[in-house]
Amino acid sequence: MLTLFCWLILFCVCWPLALLALLLYPLVWLLLLPFRLVGIVFEGLFETLRAIILLPARLLKG
């Protein structure tokens, strides 16, 4: 909702720039998609390593 509101303000202030942003948004999203996927993979990897490292402490605490 906030993004739409900001875009409407931009449209009122400078409509050519707002239309350009509207057209380029899907392209930027597609370019950033691989970085998001890499981030998800690394987050899962670090969580797995954290679980392996903390497993002995969790077993002894039990």
All heavy atoms as TSV, in Angstrom:
chain	resi	resn	atom	element	x	y	z
A	1	MET	N	N	0.825	-1.185	0.000
A	1	MET	CA	C	0.000	0.000	0.000
A	1	MET	C	C	0.876	1.257	0.000
A	1	MET	O	O	0.568	2.223	-0.679
A	1	MET	CB	C	-0.911	-0.045	1.232
A	1	MET	CG	C	-1.983	0.952	1.221
A	1	MET	SD	S	-3.181	0.502	-0.018
A	1	MET	CE	C	-4.358	1.760	0.203
A	2	LEU	N	N	1.946	1.202	0.784
A	2	LEU	CA	C	2.855	2.343	0.850
A	2	LEU	C	C	3.540	2.569	-0.494
A	2	LEU	O	O	3.740	3.720	-0.913
A	2	LEU	CB	C	3.896	2.121	1.954
A	2	LEU	CG	C	4.891	3.252	2.162
A	2	LEU	CD1	C	4.178	4.515	2.615
A	2	LEU	CD2	C	5.936	2.841	3.164
A	3	THR	N	N	3.881	1.480	-1.178
A	3	THR	CA	C	4.517	1.598	-2.487
A	3	THR	C	C	3.571	2.275	-3.483
A	3	THR	O	O	3.998	3.151	-4.244
A	3	THR	CB	C	4.913	0.205	-3.008
A	3	THR	OG1	O	5.700	-0.448	-2.035
A	3	THR	CG2	C	5.679	0.304	-4.299
A	4	LEU	N	N	2.322	1.900	-3.454
A	4	LEU	CA	C	1.336	2.525	-4.339
A	4	LEU	C	C	1.184	4.005	-4.026
A	4	LEU	O	O	1.135	4.846	-4.936
A	4	LEU	CB	C	-0.009	1.819	-4.219
A	4	LEU	CG	C	-1.149	2.417	-5.046
A	4	LEU	CD1	C	-0.860	2.282	-6.534
A	4	LEU	CD2	C	-2.453	1.766	-4.681
A	5	PHE	N	N	1.143	4.341	-2.768
A	5	PHE	CA	C	1.012	5.744	-2.354
A	5	PHE	C	C	2.215	6.557	-2.806
A	5	PHE	O	O	2.061	7.668	-3.333
A	5	PHE	CB	C	0.831	5.819	-0.830
A	5	PHE	CG	C	0.583	7.199	-0.328
A	5	PHE	CD1	C	-0.590	7.865	-0.644
A	5	PHE	CD2	C	1.523	7.838	0.456
A	5	PHE	CE1	C	-0.816	9.150	-0.188
A	5	PHE	CE2	C	1.302	9.119	0.913
A	5	PHE	CZ	C	0.125	9.777	0.596
A	6	CYS	N	N	3.423	6.001	-2.637
A	6	CYS	CA	C	4.636	6.690	-3.090
A	6	CYS	C	C	4.630	6.842	-4.608
A	6	CYS	O	O	5.036	7.892	-5.130
A	6	CYS	CB	C	5.879	5.941	-2.633
A	6	CYS	SG	S	6.155	6.020	-0.876
A	7	TRP	N	N	4.160	5.820	-5.318
A	7	TRP	CA	C	4.105	5.917	-6.768
A	7	TRP	C	C	3.098	6.976	-7.213
A	7	TRP	O	O	3.347	7.717	-8.163
A	7	TRP	CB	C	3.736	4.567	-7.382
A	7	TRP	CG	C	3.791	4.608	-8.873
A	7	TRP	CD1	C	4.880	4.496	-9.665
A	7	TRP	CD2	C	2.681	4.833	-9.751
A	7	TRP	NE1	N	4.528	4.619	-10.981
A	7	TRP	CE2	C	3.183	4.830	-11.075
A	7	TRP	CE3	C	1.320	5.024	-9.558
A	7	TRP	CZ2	C	2.374	5.006	-12.177
A	7	TRP	CZ3	C	0.512	5.215	-10.666
A	7	TRP	CH2	C	1.041	5.198	-11.952
A	8	LEU	N	N	1.968	7.077	-6.531
A	8	LEU	CA	C	0.983	8.099	-6.870
A	8	LEU	C	C	1.525	9.507	-6.643
A	8	LEU	O	O	1.265	10.424	-7.433
A	8	LEU	CB	C	-0.302	7.886	-6.077
A	8	LEU	CG	C	-1.141	6.680	-6.511
A	8	LEU	CD1	C	-2.296	6.464	-5.555
A	8	LEU	CD2	C	-1.635	6.844	-7.928
A	9	ILE	N	N	2.281	9.685	-5.565
A	9	ILE	CA	C	2.909	10.984	-5.328
A	9	ILE	C	C	3.912	11.286	-6.435
A	9	ILE	O	O	3.950	12.405	-6.968
A	9	ILE	CB	C	3.580	11.011	-3.938
A	9	ILE	CG1	C	2.516	11.001	-2.848
A	9	ILE	CG2	C	4.473	12.239	-3.795
A	9	ILE	CD1	C	3.066	10.866	-1.463
A	10	LEU	N	N	4.719	10.293	-6.790
A	10	LEU	CA	C	5.668	10.487	-7.875
A	10	LEU	C	C	4.947	10.782	-9.188
A	10	LEU	O	O	5.397	11.608	-9.980
A	10	LEU	CB	C	6.559	9.249	-8.024
A	10	LEU	CG	C	7.638	9.312	-9.104
A	10	LEU	CD1	C	8.641	10.400	-8.782
A	10	LEU	CD2	C	8.322	7.969	-9.238
A	11	PHE	N	N	3.822	10.139	-9.406
A	11	PHE	CA	C	3.048	10.370	-10.623
A	11	PHE	C	C	2.531	11.806	-10.680
A	11	PHE	O	O	2.506	12.423	-11.738
A	11	PHE	CB	C	1.882	9.374	-10.701
A	11	PHE	CG	C	1.133	9.425	-12.003
A	11	PHE	CD1	C	1.687	8.870	-13.144
A	11	PHE	CD2	C	-0.114	10.024	-12.082
A	11	PHE	CE1	C	1.002	8.911	-14.354
A	11	PHE	CE2	C	-0.799	10.073	-13.282
A	11	PHE	CZ	C	-0.230	9.509	-14.422
A	12	CYS	N	N	2.131	12.339	-9.542
A	12	CYS	CA	C	1.646	13.727	-9.515
A	12	CYS	C	C	2.788	14.716	-9.696
A	12	CYS	O	O	2.615	15.761	-10.313
A	12	CYS	CB	C	0.937	14.003	-8.192
A	12	CYS	SG	S	-0.614	13.122	-8.032
A	13	VAL	N	N	3.957	14.390	-9.169
A	13	VAL	CA	C	5.097	15.306	-9.241
A	13	VAL	C	C	5.760	15.243	-10.612
A	13	VAL	O	O	6.033	16.275	-11.230
A	13	VAL	CB	C	6.107	14.998	-8.116
A	13	VAL	CG1	C	7.365	15.822	-8.272
A	13	VAL	CG2	C	5.474	15.230	-6.763
A	14	CYS	N	N	6.034	14.033	-11.077
A	14	CYS	CA	C	6.757	13.877	-12.342
A	14	CYS	C	C	6.247	12.607	-13.027
A	14	CYS	O	O	6.779	11.515	-12.810
A	14	CYS	CB	C	8.257	13.795	-12.061
A	14	CYS	SG	S	9.249	13.625	-13.532
A	15	TRP	N	N	5.217	12.755	-13.842
A	15	TRP	CA	C	4.576	11.583	-14.419
A	15	TRP	C	C	5.465	10.792	-15.384
A	15	TRP	O	O	5.352	9.566	-15.427
A	15	TRP	CB	C	3.241	11.934	-15.048
A	15	TRP	CG	C	3.310	12.838	-16.239
A	15	TRP	CD1	C	3.228	14.185	-16.236
A	15	TRP	CD2	C	3.494	12.439	-17.601
A	15	TRP	NE1	N	3.340	14.659	-17.509
A	15	TRP	CE2	C	3.505	13.617	-18.371
A	15	TRP	CE3	C	3.636	11.218	-18.236
A	15	TRP	CZ2	C	3.669	13.601	-19.746
A	15	TRP	CZ3	C	3.798	11.198	-19.610
A	15	TRP	CH2	C	3.817	12.375	-20.350
A	16	PRO	N	N	6.396	11.398	-16.164
A	16	PRO	CA	C	7.237	10.553	-17.018
A	16	PRO	C	C	8.149	9.618	-16.212
A	16	PRO	O	O	8.335	8.451	-16.571
A	16	PRO	CB	C	8.071	11.552	-17.825
A	16	PRO	CG	C	7.296	12.819	-17.806
A	16	PRO	CD	C	6.613	12.829	-16.482
A	17	LEU	N	N	8.680	10.136	-15.109
A	17	LEU	CA	C	9.523	9.303	-14.256
A	17	LEU	C	C	8.712	8.186	-13.603
A	17	LEU	O	O	9.191	7.052	-13.471
A	17	LEU	CB	C	10.208	10.163	-13.190
A	17	LEU	CG	C	11.221	9.483	-12.304
A	17	LEU	CD1	C	12.379	8.943	-13.141
A	17	LEU	CD2	C	11.721	10.434	-11.251
A	18	ALA	N	N	7.485	8.469	-13.232
A	18	ALA	CA	C	6.625	7.449	-12.624
A	18	ALA	C	C	6.296	6.347	-13.623
A	18	ALA	O	O	6.295	5.163	-13.278
A	18	ALA	CB	C	5.350	8.092	-12.097
A	19	LEU	N	N	6.031	6.724	-14.866
A	19	LEU	CA	C	5.753	5.706	-15.881
A	19	LEU	C	C	6.990	4.879	-16.194
A	19	LEU	O	O	6.895	3.665	-16.402
A	19	LEU	CB	C	5.205	6.362	-17.145
A	19	LEU	CG	C	3.812	6.965	-17.010
A	19	LEU	CD1	C	3.405	7.632	-18.323
A	19	LEU	CD2	C	2.808	5.929	-16.592
A	20	LEU	N	N	8.148	5.525	-16.217
A	20	LEU	CA	C	9.395	4.790	-16.432
A	20	LEU	C	C	9.639	3.802	-15.290
A	20	LEU	O	O	10.019	2.648	-15.531
A	20	LEU	CB	C	10.565	5.765	-16.551
A	20	LEU	CG	C	11.922	5.151	-16.824
A	20	LEU	CD1	C	11.953	4.523	-18.210
A	20	LEU	CD2	C	13.008	6.200	-16.682
A	21	ALA	N	N	9.385	4.240	-14.063
A	21	ALA	CA	C	9.539	3.340	-12.916
A	21	ALA	C	C	8.565	2.176	-13.005
A	21	ALA	O	O	8.904	1.038	-12.669
A	21	ALA	CB	C	9.331	4.119	-11.616
A	22	LEU	N	N	7.357	2.448	-13.468
A	22	LEU	CA	C	6.354	1.391	-13.612
A	22	LEU	C	C	6.774	0.367	-14.654
A	22	LEU	O	O	6.543	-0.836	-14.487
A	22	LEU	CB	C	5.011	2.013	-13.968
A	22	LEU	CG	C	3.803	1.094	-13.957
A	22	LEU	CD1	C	3.546	0.600	-12.550
A	22	LEU	CD2	C	2.594	1.821	-14.493
A	23	LEU	N	N	7.420	0.815	-15.715
A	23	LEU	CA	C	7.867	-0.094	-16.766
A	23	LEU	C	C	9.130	-0.861	-16.379
A	23	LEU	O	O	9.315	-2.005	-16.790
A	23	LEU	CB	C	8.106	0.676	-18.066
A	23	LEU	CG	C	6.860	1.236	-18.734
A	23	LEU	CD1	C	7.246	2.094	-19.923
A	23	LEU	CD2	C	5.920	0.126	-19.146
A	24	LEU	N	N	10.006	-0.238	-15.603
A	24	LEU	CA	C	11.269	-0.879	-15.249
A	24	LEU	C	C	11.168	-1.784	-14.023
A	24	LEU	O	O	12.056	-2.594	-13.789
A	24	LEU	CB	C	12.349	0.185	-15.003
A	24	LEU	CG	C	12.837	0.919	-16.237
A	24	LEU	CD1	C	13.885	1.934	-15.847
A	24	LEU	CD2	C	13.378	-0.044	-17.269
A	25	TYR	N	N	10.114	-1.648	-13.230
A	25	TYR	CA	C	9.973	-2.446	-12.013
A	25	TYR	C	C	10.038	-3.959	-12.273
A	25	TYR	O	O	10.769	-4.666	-11.567
A	25	TYR	CB	C	8.674	-2.078	-11.289
A	25	TYR	CG	C	8.467	-2.845	-10.018
A	25	TYR	CD1	C	9.170	-2.519	-8.879
A	25	TYR	CD2	C	7.583	-3.920	-9.963
A	25	TYR	CE1	C	8.999	-3.227	-7.700
A	25	TYR	CE2	C	7.400	-4.640	-8.808
A	25	TYR	CZ	C	8.107	-4.289	-7.677
A	25	TYR	OH	O	7.939	-5.004	-6.524
A	26	PRO	N	N	9.328	-4.505	-13.271
A	26	PRO	CA	C	9.431	-5.957	-13.512
A	26	PRO	C	C	10.835	-6.391	-13.943
A	26	PRO	O	O	11.297	-7.463	-13.558
A	26	PRO	CB	C	8.427	-6.223	-14.628
A	26	PRO	CG	C	7.501	-5.074	-14.601
A	26	PRO	CD	C	8.289	-3.912	-14.109
A	27	LEU	N	N	11.520	-5.552	-14.707
A	27	LEU	CA	C	12.875	-5.896	-15.127
A	27	LEU	C	C	13.839	-5.924	-13.943
A	27	LEU	O	O	14.668	-6.828	-13.820
A	27	LEU	CB	C	13.367	-4.910	-16.183
A	27	LEU	CG	C	12.597	-4.923	-17.502
A	27	LEU	CD1	C	13.074	-3.807	-18.398
A	27	LEU	CD2	C	12.725	-6.264	-18.177
A	28	VAL	N	N	13.722	-4.952	-13.068
A	28	VAL	CA	C	14.575	-4.921	-11.871
A	28	VAL	C	C	14.267	-6.117	-10.985
A	28	VAL	O	O	15.168	-6.739	-10.431
A	28	VAL	CB	C	14.377	-3.586	-11.122
A	28	VAL	CG1	C	15.075	-3.595	-9.781
A	28	VAL	CG2	C	14.886	-2.429	-11.970
A	29	TRP	N	N	12.990	-6.455	-10.863
A	29	TRP	CA	C	12.601	-7.614	-10.055
A	29	TRP	C	C	13.224	-8.897	-10.614
A	29	TRP	O	O	13.719	-9.731	-9.860
A	29	TRP	CB	C	11.074	-7.721	-10.030
A	29	TRP	CG	C	10.574	-8.787	-9.121
A	29	TRP	CD1	C	10.386	-8.701	-7.785
A	29	TRP	CD2	C	10.219	-10.126	-9.508
A	29	TRP	NE1	N	9.917	-9.896	-7.307
A	29	TRP	CE2	C	9.811	-10.797	-8.341
A	29	TRP	CE3	C	10.199	-10.810	-10.707
A	29	TRP	CZ2	C	9.391	-12.109	-8.345
A	29	TRP	CZ3	C	9.780	-12.128	-10.715
A	29	TRP	CH2	C	9.380	-12.758	-9.545
A	30	LEU	N	N	13.199	-9.044	-11.937
A	30	LEU	CA	C	13.795	-10.228	-12.558
A	30	LEU	C	C	15.315	-10.261	-12.381
A	30	LEU	O	O	15.900	-11.328	-12.206
A	30	LEU	CB	C	13.446	-10.281	-14.043
A	30	LEU	CG	C	12.040	-10.739	-14.382
A	30	LEU	CD1	C	11.799	-10.615	-15.880
A	30	LEU	CD2	C	11.811	-12.165	-13.927
A	31	LEU	N	N	15.952	-9.111	-12.431
A	31	LEU	CA	C	17.400	-9.070	-12.235
A	31	LEU	C	C	17.794	-9.402	-10.800
A	31	LEU	O	O	18.844	-9.995	-10.556
A	31	LEU	CB	C	17.947	-7.688	-12.612
A	31	LEU	CG	C	17.985	-7.379	-14.101
A	31	LEU	CD1	C	18.404	-5.937	-14.329
A	31	LEU	CD2	C	18.936	-8.320	-14.823
A	32	LEU	N	N	16.966	-9.029	-9.840
A	32	LEU	CA	C	17.288	-9.271	-8.436
A	32	LEU	C	C	16.868	-10.658	-7.948
A	32	LEU	O	O	17.283	-11.082	-6.867
A	32	LEU	CB	C	16.633	-8.204	-7.555
A	32	LEU	CG	C	17.181	-6.794	-7.733
A	32	LEU	CD1	C	16.424	-5.827	-6.843
A	32	LEU	CD2	C	18.663	-6.746	-7.433
A	33	LEU	N	N	16.070	-11.367	-8.720
A	33	LEU	CA	C	15.576	-12.679	-8.315
A	33	LEU	C	C	16.693	-13.686	-8.020
A	33	LEU	O	O	16.622	-14.375	-6.987
A	33	LEU	CB	C	14.614	-13.219	-9.372
A	33	LEU	CG	C	13.861	-14.492	-9.024
A	33	LEU	CD1	C	12.991	-14.262	-7.800
A	33	LEU	CD2	C	12.998	-14.926	-10.187
A	34	PRO	N	N	17.735	-13.804	-8.834
A	34	PRO	CA	C	18.797	-14.762	-8.498
A	34	PRO	C	C	19.485	-14.450	-7.167
A	34	PRO	O	O	19.845	-15.362	-6.426
A	34	PRO	CB	C	19.792	-14.629	-9.653
A	34	PRO	CG	C	19.027	-14.053	-10.769
A	34	PRO	CD	C	17.962	-13.216	-10.158
A	35	PHE	N	N	19.636	-13.169	-6.837
A	35	PHE	CA	C	20.264	-12.809	-5.566
A	35	PHE	C	C	19.385	-13.216	-4.392
A	35	PHE	O	O	19.880	-13.635	-3.335
A	35	PHE	CB	C	20.556	-11.307	-5.520
A	35	PHE	CG	C	21.550	-10.871	-6.554
A	35	PHE	CD1	C	21.157	-10.121	-7.646
A	35	PHE	CD2	C	22.877	-11.239	-6.457
A	35	PHE	CE1	C	22.062	-9.722	-8.597
A	35	PHE	CE2	C	23.801	-10.854	-7.406
A	35	PHE	CZ	C	23.394	-10.097	-8.482
A	36	ARG	N	N	18.077	-13.114	-4.545
A	36	ARG	CA	C	17.171	-13.573	-3.487
A	36	ARG	C	C	17.275	-15.081	-3.301
A	36	ARG	O	O	17.270	-15.587	-2.171
A	36	ARG	CB	C	15.732	-13.204	-3.832
A	36	ARG	CG	C	15.439	-11.758	-3.685
A	36	ARG	CD	C	13.961	-11.503	-3.824
A	36	ARG	NE	N	13.747	-10.085	-4.007
A	36	ARG	CZ	C	12.875	-9.575	-4.847
A	36	ARG	NH1	N	12.129	-10.371	-5.569
A	36	ARG	NH2	N	12.743	-8.276	-4.963
A	37	LEU	N	N	17.348	-15.809	-4.411
A	37	LEU	CA	C	17.462	-17.273	-4.318
A	37	LEU	C	C	18.769	-17.683	-3.651
A	37	LEU	O	O	18.789	-18.597	-2.823
A	37	LEU	CB	C	17.349	-17.895	-5.711
A	37	LEU	CG	C	15.989	-17.743	-6.388
A	37	LEU	CD1	C	16.033	-18.293	-7.795
A	37	LEU	CD2	C	14.919	-18.430	-5.579
A	38	VAL	N	N	19.857	-16.999	-3.988
A	38	VAL	CA	C	21.147	-17.289	-3.343
A	38	VAL	C	C	21.057	-16.981	-1.852
A	38	VAL	O	O	21.569	-17.729	-1.019
A	38	VAL	CB	C	22.281	-16.494	-4.020
A	38	VAL	CG1	C	23.560	-16.542	-3.208
A	38	VAL	CG2	C	22.532	-17.026	-5.418
A	39	GLY	N	N	20.391	-15.901	-1.491
A	39	GLY	CA	C	20.212	-15.561	-0.086
A	39	GLY	C	C	19.421	-16.613	0.668
A	39	GLY	O	O	19.751	-16.965	1.800
A	40	ILE	N	N	18.383	-17.146	0.050
A	40	ILE	CA	C	17.583	-18.196	0.684
A	40	ILE	C	C	18.418	-19.452	0.891
A	40	ILE	O	O	18.359	-20.099	1.938
A	40	ILE	CB	C	16.322	-18.483	-0.162
A	40	ILE	CG1	C	15.375	-17.306	-0.103
A	40	ILE	CG2	C	15.628	-19.752	0.297
A	40	ILE	CD1	C	14.224	-17.383	-1.096
A	41	VAL	N	N	19.234	-19.800	-0.116
A	41	VAL	CA	C	20.081	-20.997	-0.014
A	41	VAL	C	C	21.100	-20.838	1.107
A	41	VAL	O	O	21.299	-21.745	1.922
A	41	VAL	CB	C	20.769	-21.269	-1.372
A	41	VAL	CG1	C	21.865	-22.293	-1.216
A	41	VAL	CG2	C	19.750	-21.736	-2.390
A	42	PHE	N	N	21.751	-19.680	1.176
A	42	PHE	CA	C	22.748	-19.468	2.223
A	42	PHE	C	C	22.120	-19.417	3.607
A	42	PHE	O	O	22.710	-19.882	4.574
A	42	PHE	CB	C	23.555	-18.193	1.957
A	42	PHE	CG	C	24.717	-18.414	1.036
A	42	PHE	CD1	C	24.692	-17.942	-0.257
A	42	PHE	CD2	C	25.826	-19.115	1.472
A	42	PHE	CE1	C	25.752	-18.153	-1.109
A	42	PHE	CE2	C	26.895	-19.344	0.633
A	42	PHE	CZ	C	26.864	-18.855	-0.663
A	43	GLU	N	N	20.934	-18.862	3.708
A	43	GLU	CA	C	20.246	-18.847	4.998
A	43	GLU	C	C	19.943	-20.264	5.466
A	43	GLU	O	O	20.160	-20.610	6.632
A	43	GLU	CB	C	18.959	-18.041	4.881
A	43	GLU	CG	C	18.236	-17.890	6.198
A	43	GLU	CD	C	16.983	-17.051	6.068
A	43	GLU	OE1	O	16.799	-16.410	5.017
A	43	GLU	OE2	O	16.190	-17.055	7.024
A	44	GLY	N	N	19.488	-21.113	4.555
A	44	GLY	CA	C	19.244	-22.510	4.912
A	44	GLY	C	C	20.511	-23.236	5.281
A	44	GLY	O	O	20.540	-24.032	6.229
A	45	LEU	N	N	21.595	-22.969	4.563
A	45	LEU	CA	C	22.885	-23.591	4.859
A	45	LEU	C	C	23.378	-23.188	6.241
A	45	LEU	O	O	23.826	-24.035	7.025
A	45	LEU	CB	C	23.908	-23.190	3.791
A	45	LEU	CG	C	25.326	-23.693	3.992
A	45	LEU	CD1	C	25.373	-25.201	3.816
A	45	LEU	CD2	C	26.261	-23.011	3.018
A	46	PHE	N	N	23.303	-21.908	6.568
A	46	PHE	CA	C	23.761	-21.450	7.880
A	46	PHE	C	C	22.887	-21.978	9.008
A	46	PHE	O	O	23.391	-22.298	10.100
A	46	PHE	CB	C	23.839	-19.928	7.918
A	46	PHE	CG	C	24.965	-19.365	7.096
A	46	PHE	CD1	C	24.780	-18.231	6.336
A	46	PHE	CD2	C	26.209	-19.972	7.080
A	46	PHE	CE1	C	25.806	-17.714	5.573
A	46	PHE	CE2	C	27.251	-19.463	6.316
A	46	PHE	CZ	C	27.047	-18.325	5.562
A	47	GLU	N	N	21.592	-22.083	8.771
A	47	GLU	CA	C	20.715	-22.656	9.801
A	47	GLU	C	C	21.031	-24.137	10.027
A	47	GLU	O	O	21.001	-24.618	11.163
A	47	GLU	CB	C	19.253	-22.482	9.410
A	47	GLU	CG	C	18.740	-21.074	9.605
A	47	GLU	CD	C	18.739	-20.654	11.064
A	47	GLU	OE1	O	18.391	-21.476	11.930
A	47	GLU	OE2	O	19.092	-19.494	11.328
A	48	THR	N	N	21.352	-24.866	8.960
A	48	THR	CA	C	21.737	-26.269	9.093
A	48	THR	C	C	23.033	-26.402	9.873
A	48	THR	O	O	23.139	-27.241	10.775
A	48	THR	CB	C	21.883	-26.920	7.705
A	48	THR	OG1	O	20.649	-26.762	6.995
A	48	THR	CG2	C	22.209	-28.384	7.817
A	49	LEU	N	N	24.018	-25.580	9.547
A	49	LEU	CA	C	25.285	-25.612	10.281
A	49	LEU	C	C	25.091	-25.248	11.746
A	49	LEU	O	O	25.697	-25.854	12.636
A	49	LEU	CB	C	26.297	-24.668	9.630
A	49	LEU	CG	C	26.854	-25.108	8.285
A	49	LEU	CD1	C	27.714	-24.017	7.693
A	49	LEU	CD2	C	27.643	-26.395	8.429
A	50	ARG	N	N	24.246	-24.271	12.002
A	50	ARG	CA	C	23.966	-23.875	13.386
A	50	ARG	C	C	23.306	-25.028	14.148
A	50	ARG	O	O	23.641	-25.299	15.304
A	50	ARG	CB	C	23.053	-22.654	13.379
A	50	ARG	CG	C	22.707	-22.156	14.745
A	50	ARG	CD	C	21.894	-20.857	14.637
A	50	ARG	NE	N	21.480	-20.441	15.941
A	50	ARG	CZ	C	20.241	-20.549	16.407
A	50	ARG	NH1	N	19.298	-21.030	15.628
A	50	ARG	NH2	N	19.947	-20.162	17.607
A	51	ALA	N	N	22.384	-25.715	13.505
A	51	ALA	CA	C	21.709	-26.839	14.159
A	51	ALA	C	C	22.692	-27.970	14.441
A	51	ALA	O	O	22.635	-28.601	15.503
A	51	ALA	CB	C	20.565	-27.334	13.288
A	52	ILE	N	N	23.628	-28.219	13.517
A	52	ILE	CA	C	24.626	-29.281	13.724
A	52	ILE	C	C	25.568	-28.919	14.860
A	52	ILE	O	O	25.898	-29.761	15.701
A	52	ILE	CB	C	25.396	-29.544	12.414
A	52	ILE	CG1	C	24.468	-30.205	11.394
A	52	ILE	CG2	C	26.622	-30.399	12.657
A	52	ILE	CD1	C	25.059	-30.314	10.003
A	53	ILE	N	N	25.993	-27.654	14.907
A	53	ILE	CA	C	26.931	-27.227	15.949
A	53	ILE	C	C	26.260	-27.231	17.319
A	53	ILE	O	O	26.874	-27.619	18.323
A	53	ILE	CB	C	27.491	-25.833	15.608
A	53	ILE	CG1	C	28.432	-25.950	14.411
A	53	ILE	CG2	C	28.220	-25.219	16.782
A	53	ILE	CD1	C	28.893	-24.642	13.855
A	54	LEU	N	N	25.007	-26.838	17.402
A	54	LEU	CA	C	24.317	-26.760	18.689
A	54	LEU	C	C	23.674	-28.081	19.113
A	54	LEU	O	O	23.135	-28.166	20.209
A	54	LEU	CB	C	23.258	-25.663	18.642
A	54	LEU	CG	C	23.790	-24.239	18.499
A	54	LEU	CD1	C	22.640	-23.262	18.423
A	54	LEU	CD2	C	24.716	-23.892	19.636
A	55	LEU	N	N	23.741	-29.115	18.274
A	55	LEU	CA	C	23.108	-30.388	18.608
A	55	LEU	C	C	23.667	-31.017	19.883
A	55	LEU	O	O	22.885	-31.450	20.742
A	55	LEU	CB	C	23.220	-31.354	17.434
A	55	LEU	CG	C	22.582	-32.711	17.642
A	55	LEU	CD1	C	21.076	-32.551	17.854
A	55	LEU	CD2	C	22.854	-33.625	16.469
A	56	PRO	N	N	24.999	-31.073	20.086
A	56	PRO	CA	C	25.485	-31.681	21.328
A	56	PRO	C	C	25.012	-30.950	22.578
A	56	PRO	O	O	24.656	-31.580	23.591
A	56	PRO	CB	C	27.008	-31.580	21.213
A	56	PRO	CG	C	27.282	-31.487	19.762
A	56	PRO	CD	C	26.106	-30.761	19.188
A	57	ALA	N	N	24.952	-29.637	22.532
A	57	ALA	CA	C	24.488	-28.887	23.698
A	57	ALA	C	C	22.998	-29.169	23.961
A	57	ALA	O	O	22.591	-29.295	25.119
A	57	ALA	CB	C	24.711	-27.399	23.459
A	58	ARG	N	N	22.237	-29.297	22.910
A	58	ARG	CA	C	20.809	-29.574	23.089
A	58	ARG	C	C	20.597	-30.988	23.625
A	58	ARG	O	O	19.670	-31.255	24.395
A	58	ARG	CB	C	20.067	-29.389	21.786
A	58	ARG	CG	C	19.948	-27.904	21.428
A	58	ARG	CD	C	19.423	-27.648	20.050
A	58	ARG	NE	N	18.134	-28.284	19.802
A	58	ARG	CZ	C	17.578	-28.368	18.606
A	58	ARG	NH1	N	18.218	-27.885	17.553
A	58	ARG	NH2	N	16.418	-28.938	18.447
A	59	LEU	N	N	21.474	-31.943	23.201
A	59	LEU	CA	C	21.338	-33.306	23.700
A	59	LEU	C	C	21.735	-33.403	25.165
A	59	LEU	O	O	21.109	-34.141	25.944
A	59	LEU	CB	C	22.189	-34.258	22.856
A	59	LEU	CG	C	21.696	-34.527	21.439
A	59	LEU	CD1	C	22.690	-35.379	20.681
A	59	LEU	CD2	C	20.331	-35.197	21.479
A	60	LEU	N	N	22.795	-32.687	25.579
A	60	LEU	CA	C	23.233	-32.729	26.963
A	60	LEU	C	C	22.265	-31.980	27.881
A	60	LEU	O	O	22.132	-32.324	29.059
A	60	LEU	CB	C	24.629	-32.126	27.090
A	60	LEU	CG	C	25.755	-32.957	26.482
A	60	LEU	CD1	C	27.069	-32.192	26.543
A	60	LEU	CD2	C	25.878	-34.286	27.203
A	61	LYS	N	N	21.627	-30.957	27.376
A	61	LYS	CA	C	20.688	-30.173	28.165
A	61	LYS	C	C	19.431	-30.981	28.476
A	61	LYS	O	O	18.891	-30.865	29.575
A	61	LYS	CB	C	20.346	-28.914	27.389
A	61	LYS	CG	C	19.468	-27.934	28.092
A	61	LYS	CD	C	19.301	-26.707	27.226
A	61	LYS	CE	C	18.058	-25.976	27.553
A	61	LYS	NZ	N	17.838	-24.838	26.670
A	62	GLY	N	N	19.001	-31.790	27.530
A	62	GLY	CA	C	17.805	-32.528	27.489
A	62	GLY	C	C	17.229	-33.145	28.654
A	62	GLY	O	O	16.195	-33.418	28.987
